[in-house]
């Protein structure tokens, strides 16, 4: 039995696929989610942060694990909240 699926692709300026979302034929695509993901991709590429689940623009983000505490202190002198050593929450960079 054949069934149609619908894919959404986001391709970055470097010509690499950044996101693929696959929907079954019975489910409509969520445009708000696509825009949220694009906002997240742009933010994380520019600022070395990660966005948590259900993140919306303007909410707190997570300092990427690849950023040491010393580097983070320079980038975020106001500090951050760390409920776990690997989760360092900070206000979204502008």
Buried (B, 14 or more C-beta within 10 A) or exposed (E): EEEEEEEBEEEEEEEEEBBEBEBEEEEEEEEEEBEBBEBBBEBBEEBBBBBEEEBEEEEBBBBBEEBEEEEBEEBBEEEBEBEEEEBBBBEBEE
